[in-house]
Amino acid sequence: PWSGHLALPGGRQDPDDEDLLATAIREAAEEVSLTLDRSALVRTLDDVIPRTPTLPAIAVRPFVFRLQQRPLVVPNIEVAAAEWIELAALTNPAVHREIDLDVAGTRRRVPAYVTRFGNIWGMTERILSLLLAEG
């Protein structure tokens, strides 16, 4: 249901994953060739669930890592493109605003981060807003 949206790396837990952190690390490697280490984890954000009843009944647990450098990201077949966005750029009030979107044939007004790559809205906007609110 999220095809075509700007999003963070992530996905479903596999039975072989030790825990959800292992899932996040594996998904980042699979989707954008990003190698993460548990020692770089700085925090776990609160779970986020879809607000639209037509979306799958899931909970997303966001993990935040601190990297010493910005590595090259290489998208896999599931990902059209991968880009880095400075968190500081998202704190600009002109960037975070309400926009009008057509969602499943219905016009909706939603909060979004408006970037040069496109609009970041929905669960990804909520995850980024949680992160930025925590500082």
GROMACS elastic network, one bead per residue, 0.5 to 0.9 nm:
[ bonds ]
;  ai    aj funct       b0    kb
    1     4     6  0.89197   500
    1    55     6  0.71105   500
    1    56     6  0.85202   500
    2     5     6  0.57177   500
    2     6     6  0.86129   500
    2     7     6  0.85174   500
    3     6     6  0.87162   500
    3    78     6  0.89842   500
    4    80     6  0.83104   500
    5   118     6  0.87526   500
    5   119     6  0.82467   500
    5   120     6  0.75705   500
    5   121     6  0.83375   500
    6   117     6  0.82407   500
    6   118     6  0.72329   500
    6   119     6  0.70752   500
    6   120     6  0.56598   500
    6   121     6  0.78675   500
    6   124     6  0.77013   500
    7    10     6  0.85583   500
    7   120     6  0.72010   500
    7   121     6  0.86430   500
    7   123     6  0.84087   500
    7   124     6  0.56688   500
    7   125     6  0.86459   500
    8    28     6  0.87606   500
    8   124     6  0.67318   500
    9    24     6  0.77390   500
    9    27     6  0.63867   500
    9    28     6  0.53644   500
    9    29     6  0.88531   500
    9    30     6  0.89204   500
    9    31     6  0.64408   500
    9    32     6  0.74116   500
   10    23     6  0.77790   500
   10    24     6  0.58450   500
   10    25     6  0.85563   500
   10    26     6  0.85279   500
   10    27     6  0.52176   500
   10    28     6  0.64377   500
   10    31     6  0.78666   500
   10    60     6  0.86332   500
   10    62     6  0.86591   500
   11    23     6  0.73773   500
   11    24     6  0.73487   500
   11    27     6  0.61285   500
   11    28     6  0.89478   500
   11    60     6  0.86229   500
   12    20     6  0.88808   500
   12    23     6  0.71918   500
   12    24     6  0.87952   500
   12    27     6  0.83893   500
   13    16     6  0.82285   500
   13    17     6  0.64124   500
   13    19     6  0.78585   500
   13    20     6  0.65279   500
   13    22     6  0.84144   500
   13    23     6  0.53663   500
   13    24     6  0.83183   500
   14    17     6  0.53163   500
   14    18     6  0.87935   500
   14    23     6  0.70639   500
   15    18     6  0.80134   500
   16    19     6  0.88044   500
   17    20     6  0.71783   500
   17    21     6  0.84414   500
   17    22     6  0.55907   500
   17    23     6  0.57511   500
   17    26     6  0.83148   500
   18    21     6  0.79400   500
   18    22     6  0.58691   500
   18    23     6  0.77815   500
   19    22     6  0.52842   500
   19    23     6  0.65110   500
   19    24     6  0.89837   500
   20    24     6  0.62799   500
   20    25     6  0.86559   500
   20    61     6  0.76120   500
   21    24     6  0.50894   500
   21    25     6  0.62595   500
   21    26     6  0.85814   500
   21    38     6  0.78146   500
   21    61     6  0.87317   500
   21    62     6  0.89757   500
   21    63     6  0.72136   500
   22    25     6  0.51027   500
   22    26     6  0.60451   500
   22    27     6  0.84838   500
   22    38     6  0.83956   500
   23    26     6  0.51351   500
   23    27     6  0.59980   500
   23    28     6  0.85507   500
   24    27     6  0.51782   500
   24    28     6  0.61510   500
   24    29     6  0.86339   500
   24    36     6  0.88711   500
   24    61     6  0.87859   500
   24    62     6  0.81448   500
   24    63     6  0.72893   500
   25    28     6  0.53387   500
   25    29     6  0.63804   500
   25    30     6  0.87471   500
   25    34     6  0.82503   500
   25    35     6  0.72704   500
   25    36     6  0.57196   500
   25    37     6  0.73779   500
   25    38     6  0.80902   500
   26    29     6  0.51692   500
   26    30     6  0.61168   500
   26    31     6  0.85570   500
   26    34     6  0.89486   500
   26    35     6  0.84222   500
   26    36     6  0.84594   500
   27    31     6  0.58138   500
   27    32     6  0.81593   500
   27    33     6  0.88673   500
   27    34     6  0.87921   500
   28    31     6  0.53654   500
   28    32     6  0.57335   500
   28    33     6  0.64389   500
   28    34     6  0.53583   500
   28    35     6  0.71056   500
   28    36     6  0.75656   500
   29    32     6  0.57550   500
   29    35     6  0.55365   500
   29    36     6  0.75952   500
   30    33     6  0.57517   500
   30    34     6  0.77794   500
   30    75     6  0.83171   500
   30    76     6  0.68793   500
   31    34     6  0.78972   500
   31    73     6  0.89867   500
   31    74     6  0.78212   500
   31    75     6  0.56529   500
   31    76     6  0.51692   500
   31    77     6  0.78846   500
   31    78     6  0.68214   500
   31    79     6  0.66028   500
   32    35     6  0.89358   500
   32    72     6  0.87880   500
   32    73     6  0.51903   500
   32    76     6  0.60708   500
   32    79     6  0.76954   500
   32    81     6  0.88575   500
   32    82     6  0.70154   500
   33    72     6  0.81669   500
   33    73     6  0.57666   500
   33    74     6  0.54511   500
   33    75     6  0.68344   500
   33    76     6  0.77588   500
   34    71     6  0.73698   500
   34    72     6  0.77765   500
   34    73     6  0.60724   500
   34    74     6  0.78453   500
   35    71     6  0.88042   500
   36    39     6  0.85403   500
   36    40     6  0.71283   500
   36    41     6  0.85138   500
   36    65     6  0.77293   500
   36    67     6  0.83553   500
   37    40     6  0.55304   500
   37    41     6  0.73300   500
   37    65     6  0.84556   500
   38    41     6  0.54681   500
   38    65     6  0.83846   500
   39    42     6  0.82321   500
   39    65     6  0.86402   500
   40    64     6  0.84616   500
   40    65     6  0.52442   500
   40    66     6  0.54582   500
   40    67     6  0.66951   500
   41    44     6  0.79577   500
   41    63     6  0.70786   500
   41    64     6  0.58805   500
   41    66     6  0.65036   500
   42    63     6  0.79333   500
   42    64     6  0.57311   500
   42    65     6  0.53993   500
   42    66     6  0.64022   500
   43    62     6  0.87417   500
   43    63     6  0.61636   500
   43    64     6  0.53232   500
   43    65     6  0.72454   500
   44    47     6  0.87816   500
   44    61     6  0.73294   500
   44    62     6  0.59861   500
   44    64     6  0.61033   500
   45    48     6  0.86077   500
   45    61     6  0.66467   500
   45    62     6  0.53351   500
   45    63     6  0.62346   500
   45    64     6  0.75411   500
   45   127     6  0.78860   500
   45   130     6  0.72151   500
   45   131     6  0.71888   500
   46    60     6  0.85587   500
   46    61     6  0.64968   500
   46    62     6  0.71503   500
   46   127     6  0.86767   500
   46   130     6  0.80656   500
   47    59     6  0.59244   500
   47    60     6  0.53111   500
   47    62     6  0.68090   500
   47   127     6  0.88407   500
   48    58     6  0.85088   500
   48    59     6  0.55697   500
   48    60     6  0.50710   500
   48    61     6  0.65161   500
   48    62     6  0.79393   500
   48   123     6  0.69552   500
   48   126     6  0.76509   500
   48   127     6  0.71941   500
   49    57     6  0.75471   500
   49    58     6  0.60199   500
   49    60     6  0.61910   500
   49   123     6  0.73834   500
   50    53     6  0.74505   500
   50    54     6  0.89451   500
   50    55     6  0.65239   500
   50    56     6  0.76009   500
   50    57     6  0.73447   500
   50    58     6  0.71718   500
   50    59     6  0.75531   500
   50    60     6  0.87178   500
   50   122     6  0.79151   500
   50   123     6  0.65040   500
   51    54     6  0.88446   500
   51    55     6  0.79936   500
   51   122     6  0.84042   500
   51   123     6  0.83497   500
   52    55     6  0.57452   500
   52    56     6  0.88153   500
   53    56     6  0.77110   500
   53    57     6  0.79718   500
   54    57     6  0.86311   500
   55    58     6  0.83771   500
   60   123     6  0.86947   500
   62   127     6  0.70771   500
   64   131     6  0.82570   500
   66    69     6  0.88696   500
   67    70     6  0.68506   500
   67    71     6  0.85166   500
   70    73     6  0.87375   500
   70    84     6  0.81328   500
   73    82     6  0.64690   500
   73    83     6  0.75589   500
   73    84     6  0.86394   500
   74    81     6  0.80596   500
   74    82     6  0.69361   500
   75    78     6  0.75074   500
   75    79     6  0.53171   500
   75    80     6  0.68539   500
   75    81     6  0.59422   500
   75    82     6  0.59546   500
   76    79     6  0.55339   500
   76    80     6  0.78933   500
   76    81     6  0.86837   500
   77    80     6  0.71895   500
   79    82     6  0.72385   500
   83   117     6  0.81859   500
   85    88     6  0.85839   500
   85    89     6  0.73500   500
   85    90     6  0.81318   500
   85   115     6  0.86450   500
   86    89     6  0.53818   500
   86    90     6  0.71120   500
   87    90     6  0.52775   500
   87    91     6  0.69440   500
   87   128     6  0.86453   500
   87   132     6  0.77745   500
   88    91     6  0.53634   500
   88    92     6  0.74160   500
   88   132     6  0.89963   500
   89    92     6  0.58824   500
   89    95     6  0.76585   500
   89   115     6  0.88275   500
   90    93     6  0.78644   500
   90    94     6  0.88687   500
   90    95     6  0.60910   500
   90    96     6  0.67299   500
   90   113     6  0.67204   500
   90   114     6  0.85617   500
   90   115     6  0.83354   500
   90   128     6  0.86106   500
   90   132     6  0.83768   500
   91    94     6  0.85582   500
   91    95     6  0.73061   500
   91    96     6  0.73202   500
   91   132     6  0.75161   500
   92    95     6  0.54087   500
   92    96     6  0.68332   500
   93    96     6  0.53372   500
   93    97     6  0.71212   500
   94    97     6  0.66337   500
   94   113     6  0.87721   500
   94   114     6  0.82599   500
   95   112     6  0.78972   500
   95   113     6  0.53075   500
   95   114     6  0.51106   500
   95   115     6  0.68356   500
   96   111     6  0.70309   500
   96   112     6  0.56133   500
   96   114     6  0.63985   500
   97   110     6  0.82216   500
   97   111     6  0.54879   500
   97   112     6  0.55890   500
   97   113     6  0.65251   500
   97   114     6  0.74889   500
   98   109     6  0.62505   500
   98   110     6  0.52025   500
   98   112     6  0.58406   500
   98   113     6  0.84612   500
   99   108     6  0.81740   500
   99   109     6  0.54474   500
   99   110     6  0.55211   500
   99   111     6  0.62917   500
   99   112     6  0.65461   500
   99   114     6  0.85925   500
   99   119     6  0.87335   500
  100   107     6  0.67237   500
  100   108     6  0.55545   500
  100   110     6  0.64012   500
  100   111     6  0.88783   500
  101   106     6  0.80500   500
  101   107     6  0.56170   500
  101   108     6  0.52749   500
  101   109     6  0.62624   500
  101   110     6  0.72516   500
  102   105     6  0.57285   500
  102   106     6  0.53074   500
  102   108     6  0.61427   500
  102   109     6  0.88076   500
  103   106     6  0.51514   500
  103   107     6  0.62198   500
  103   108     6  0.66790   500
  104   107     6  0.84135   500
  110   121     6  0.70658   500
  110   122     6  0.76266   500
  111   120     6  0.86549   500
  111   121     6  0.62870   500
  111   122     6  0.77195   500
  111   125     6  0.73888   500
  111   126     6  0.87183   500
  112   119     6  0.60898   500
  112   120     6  0.53115   500
  112   122     6  0.75628   500
  112   125     6  0.60157   500
  112   126     6  0.88453   500
  113   118     6  0.83320   500
  113   119     6  0.56994   500
  113   121     6  0.65819   500
  113   125     6  0.67552   500
  114   117     6  0.81281   500
  114   118     6  0.61506   500
  114   120     6  0.64459   500
  114   121     6  0.86784   500
  115   118     6  0.51798   500
  115   119     6  0.59742   500
  115   120     6  0.75134   500
  116   119     6  0.82154   500
  117   120     6  0.87794   500
  120   123     6  0.88571   500
  120   124     6  0.64654   500
  120   125     6  0.56222   500
  121   124     6  0.58693   500
  121   126     6  0.74543   500
  122   125     6  0.53546   500
  122   126     6  0.63817   500
  122   127     6  0.88211   500
  123   127     6  0.61474   500
  123   128     6  0.86339   500
  124   127     6  0.50681   500
  124   128     6  0.61968   500
  124   129     6  0.84732   500
  125   128     6  0.51933   500
  125   129     6  0.60095   500
  125   130     6  0.85771   500
  126   129     6  0.50043   500
  126   130     6  0.61445   500
  126   131     6  0.86286   500
  127   130     6  0.51302   500
  127   131     6  0.62840   500
  127   132     6  0.87013   500
  128   131     6  0.50273   500
  128   132     6  0.61015   500
  128   133     6  0.84806   500
  129   132     6  0.51138   500
  129   133     6  0.59643   500
  129   134     6  0.86054   500
  130   133     6  0.51840   500
  130   134     6  0.63710   500
  130   135     6  0.88717   500
  131   134     6  0.53540   500
  131   135     6  0.65642   500
  132   135     6  0.51244   500
